[in-house]
């Protein structure tokens, strides 16, 4: 089967990794820089059944324009790109890259853009609510209820915890572990405000994993040097660029609590049923969500001044929102039973059979 993954940023490919592990396929990108980032960041990601390539990473096609009428097969997209295809030979499927509360950005100017795609794989009712709040109306037959395919390995207990710890370099595994996963400047990300503060304070009591947004990952090297100079222990970094070794789900598996602000990881973390703390950051350009799909209604907020360690201890010890998170997970995401990938694969295979070869 011919399957392609159209990306604007290499990190977006993490949302298709389960599909790639199943089918293989080729990445399409418009820029040389993104091509080589994809080859480097995705090295050694190929499965035994995949074609052998340079760096053992996916094949990448450099295609400098939006005219993809020469392609045949399934094209999976993660951003609202204005591509053209031949519908007799090609089916387009939009997945996106996260289901948080930040409004759709990029080149989205109206419903006509997303309506270009043949189908949208829906992660859940929260995904639908985002589309409604963006004044996007889709025919029912275009919206396919898949669930979050990234959840499957977590649910099916396929993540090797010891391997994740070893990759991060965690020394004291008896400590509770805090995952700090801020967004970037689009969303008033707090990395530059609190990364050093958390490194100094949280590591006194806990292991701390800092997972910056992809656009802030370039600062990890500096932070490591700073931490070493300042003698800070129990601090670890997860680089979102390194998709094969630093997947978001890996960090969720080994952590005991999440701290973030407007990142979509706030909702993905619901699959863990572990505590969440949200940093007040004043960002207002968010989708309007009903309370049952709004994480802000079921978290403790941190104002940047109070004792962060005290709040972490309280949340880990009391697990006071656990029942609410179980309900919110069901309200936000479909099929949290480890079968979302199977549903996606069956749909893709059925659609591929309809195409002219």
C-alpha positions in Angstrom: 0.0 0.0 0.0 1.3 3.5 -0.9 0.9 5.8 2.1 2.4 9.3 2.5 2.8 11.6 5.5 2.7 15.3 4.6 4.5 17.3 7.3 5.5 20.9 7.9 7.6 20.1 11.0 9.4 16.9 11.8 7.8 16.5 15.3 4.3 16.3 13.7 5.3 12.8 12.5 5.0 11.5 16.0 1.2 11.6 15.5 1.5 9.1 12.7 4.2 6.9 14.2 1.8 4.0 15.0 0.6 4.1 11.3 4.2 4.1 10.1 5.2 1.2 12.3 2.4 -0.7 10.7 2.6 0.3 7.0 5.9 2.1 6.5 5.5 4.8 3.8 7.1 8.0 2.8 7.2 11.5 4.2 6.5 14.5 1.9 7.9 17.9 2.8 8.5 21.2 0.9 11.9 22.2 2.4 15.4 20.8 2.4 15.8 21.7 6.0 12.7 19.7 7.0 13.9 16.8 4.9 17.2 16.5 6.7 15.6 17.1 10.1 13.2 14.3 9.3 16.1 11.9 8.4 18.1 12.8 11.5 15.3 13.0 14.1 13.7 9.8 12.8 16.9 7.7 12.6 16.7 4.1 13.5 12.9 4.3 13.6 12.4 1.7 10.8 10.9 -1.7 11.7 12.4 -4.9 10.3 9.7 -5.1 7.6 10.5 -1.6 6.3 12.8 -0.8 3.4 16.4 -0.2 4.4 17.3 3.5 4.1 20.0 6.0 5.0 20.1 6.3 8.8 17.4 3.6 8.9 14.8 6.4 8.8 11.7 6.9 6.6 12.1 7.8 3.0 11.6 11.6 2.5 10.3 13.1 -0.7 11.2 16.8 -1.2 8.3 18.3 -3.1 8.6 22.1 -3.5 4.9 22.9 -4.2 1.4 22.0 -3.2 0.5 20.2 -6.4 0.4 16.5 -5.5 -1.7 15.4 -8.4 1.0 13.0 -9.5 0.8 11.0 -6.2 -1.2 7.8 -5.9 -2.3 6.3 -2.6 -3.2 7.6 0.9 -1.9 11.0 2.1 -2.1 11.7 5.9 -1.7 15.3 6.9 -1.0 17.0 10.3 -1.5 20.7 9.3 -4.0 22.5 7.2 -2.0 22.5 4.0 -3.6 23.6 0.8 -2.6 20.7 -1.4 -4.1 19.5 -4.6 -4.5 15.8 -5.5 -6.2 13.7 -8.1 -9.2 12.2 -6.2 -9.4 9.2 -8.4 -5.9 8.1 -7.4 -5.5 9.7 -4.0 -7.3 9.9 -0.6 -6.4 12.6 1.9 -6.9 12.2 5.6 -6.4 15.0 8.2 -5.2 14.0 11.6 -3.7 17.2 13.0 -1.1 17.3 15.8 -2.8 17.6 19.1 -6.2 18.3 20.6 -5.7 21.1 23.1 -7.6 24.4 23.6 -5.4 26.7 21.5 -7.2 27.9 18.4 -6.4 26.5 15.0 -3.6 28.6 13.5 -1.5 28.6 10.4 -3.1 29.2 7.1 -6.6 28.4 8.3 -8.9 31.1 6.9 -12.2 29.3 6.7 -14.0 26.0 6.4 -13.0 25.6 2.8 -9.5 24.7 3.7 -10.1 21.7 5.9 -13.0 20.7 3.6 -10.5 20.0 0.9 -9.6 16.8 2.7 -11.6 13.7 2.1 -11.7 12.6 5.7 -10.8 13.8 9.2 -9.8 11.2 11.8 -11.4 12.4 15.0 -9.7 11.7 18.3 -12.9 12.4 20.3 -15.8 14.7 21.0 -13.4 17.4 22.1 -11.9 17.3 18.6 -15.5 17.8 17.2 -16.1 20.7 19.6 -12.9 22.4 18.4 -14.2 22.2 14.8 -17.6 23.6 15.8 -16.0 26.4 17.7 -14.0 27.3 14.6 -17.3 27.5 12.6 -16.3 24.4 10.6 -19.2 22.2 9.4 -18.4 18.8 8.0 -20.6 16.1 6.5 -20.9 13.2 8.9 -19.4 10.8 6.3 -16.2 12.8 6.4 -15.7 12.6 10.1 -14.3 9.2 11.2 -14.4 8.3 14.9 -10.9 6.7 15.4 -9.8 7.8 18.9 -6.2 8.7 19.7 -3.9 6.1 18.1 -1.0 7.2 20.3 -2.9 5.9 23.3 -2.8 2.3 22.2 0.7 1.3 23.4 0.1 3.0 26.7 -3.2 1.2 27.2 -1.9 -2.1 26.0 1.2 -1.8 28.3 3.7 -2.0 25.5 6.0 0.8 26.8 9.2 -0.5 28.3 9.6 1.5 31.5 13.2 0.5 32.2 14.2 1.4 28.7 12.6 4.9 29.1 14.4 5.4 32.4 17.7 4.3 30.8 17.2 6.6 27.9 16.5 9.6 30.1 19.4 8.6 32.5 17.2 8.6 35.6 19.4 7.5 38.6 17.1 7.4 41.6 13.9 5.6 40.5 12.5 5.5 44.0 11.7 9.2 43.7 8.4 10.4 42.3 8.8 12.0 38.9 7.4 15.3 37.7 6.9 16.0 34.0 7.1 19.7 33.0 5.8 20.0 29.4 5.3 23.7 28.5 4.0 24.9 25.2 5.9 27.6 23.2 5.3 31.3 22.6 2.1 30.5 20.7 0.1 29.9 23.8 2.2 31.9 26.3 4.6 29.1 27.0 6.4 29.2 30.3 9.7 27.5 29.5 11.7 30.6 29.7 9.9 31.8 32.9 10.1 28.6 35.0 12.5 26.0 33.6 15.4 27.1 35.8 13.1 27.8 38.8 11.7 24.3 38.6 15.1 22.8 38.1 16.3 24.4 41.3 13.2 23.8 43.4 11.4 20.7 42.2 14.6 18.5 42.1 15.0 19.0 45.8 12.1 16.5 46.3 11.5 14.9 43.0 12.9 13.8 39.7 12.1 16.4 37.1 11.7 15.7 33.4 11.6 18.9 31.3 10.0 18.4 27.9 10.0 21.7 26.0 7.9 22.3 22.9 9.6 21.4 19.7 10.3 25.1 18.9 12.2 25.4 22.3 14.1 22.1 22.1 17.2 24.0 20.9 17.6 25.4 24.4 18.1 21.9 26.0 21.8 21.9 25.3 22.2 25.2 27.1 20.0 24.1 30.0 22.1 20.9 30.5 25.3 23.0 30.7 23.6 25.5 33.1 22.4 22.6 35.4 25.9 21.0 35.5 27.6 24.3 36.4 25.0 24.8 39.2 25.3 21.2 40.5 21.6 20.4 39.9 20.8 16.7 40.2 17.7 14.6 39.4 17.1 16.8 36.3 16.4 15.2 32.9 15.4 16.3 29.5 13.1 14.8 26.9 13.8 16.2 23.4 10.6 16.2 21.3 12.7 16.2 18.2 14.0 12.7 19.0 10.7 11.0 18.2 12.0 7.4 18.3 13.5 7.7 21.9 11.6 10.6 23.5 8.0 10.0 22.6 5.4 11.9 24.7 3.8 8.7 25.8 7.1 7.4 27.2 7.4 10.5 29.5 3.8 10.1 30.6 4.4 6.4 31.5 7.3 7.2 33.9 6.0 10.4 35.4 3.7 10.7 38.4 2.3 14.2 37.7 2.2 16.8 34.9 2.8 20.5 35.0 1.8 22.6 31.9 -0.3 25.5 30.8 -2.0 25.4 27.4 -0.3 22.5 25.7 -2.4 19.7 24.3 -0.5 17.3 26.5 -2.9 18.4 29.3 -5.6 16.3 27.6 -3.4 13.5 26.4 -2.2 13.0 30.0 -5.8 12.1 31.0 -5.0 8.6 29.7 -2.7 8.1 32.7 -5.3 9.1 35.4 -2.4 10.9 37.2 -2.5 14.5 38.7 -2.2 17.6 36.6 -1.2 21.1 37.7 -1.8 24.1 35.3 0.3 27.2 35.4 -1.6 30.5 35.1 -0.2 32.3 32.1 -3.0 34.6 31.0 -3.4 33.2 27.5 -6.9 34.0 26.2 -7.1 32.8 22.6 -8.6 29.4 23.5 -11.5 27.4 22.2 -14.7 27.6 24.2 -15.2 24.3 25.7 -18.1 22.8 27.8 -17.0 22.2 31.4 -16.8 18.4 30.9 -14.1 18.9 28.2 -12.2 21.8 30.0 -9.3 20.6 32.1 -9.2 24.0 33.8 -12.3 23.0 35.8 -10.6 20.0 37.4 -7.0 21.1 38.3 -5.1 23.1 40.9 -3.7 26.2 39.3 -0.2 27.5 40.2 0.2 31.3 40.2 4.0 31.4 40.0 4.4 32.5 43.6 3.3 29.7 46.0 5.4 26.7 46.9 5.3 24.4 43.9 6.7 21.4 45.7 3.9 21.7 48.3 1.3 21.7 45.6 3.0 18.7 43.9 3.0 16.7 47.1 -0.6 17.6 47.8 -1.7 16.4 44.3 0.3 13.2 44.3 -0.9 12.2 47.8 -4.6 13.1 47.5 -5.3 12.2 43.8 -8.3 14.4 44.3 -9.3 14.7 40.6 -8.9 11.0 39.7 -12.6 10.3 39.3 -13.1 13.4 37.3 -10.3 12.6 35.0 -11.7 9.2 34.2 -14.9 10.8 33.1 -13.2 13.6 31.2 -11.1 11.1 29.3 -14.2 9.4 28.1 -15.9 12.7 27.2 -12.9 13.9 25.2 -11.6 10.8 23.4 -13.2 7.9 21.6 -12.3 4.2 22.1 -9.9 4.2 25.0 -9.6 0.5 24.8 -6.4 0.1 22.9 -8.0 -0.5 19.5 -7.8 2.9 17.8 -5.0 2.0 15.6 -6.9 -1.1 14.4 -9.8 1.1 13.5 -7.6 3.6 11.6 -5.9 0.7 9.7 -9.1 -0.9 8.6 -10.5 2.4 7.3 -7.3 3.2 5.4 -7.1 -0.3 3.9 -10.8 -0.1 2.8 -10.2 3.4 1.2 -7.1 2.3 -0.6 -9.0 -0.6 -2.3 -11.3 2.0 -3.8 -8.6 4.0 -5.6 -7.5 3.6 -9.2 -4.0 2.0 -9.3 
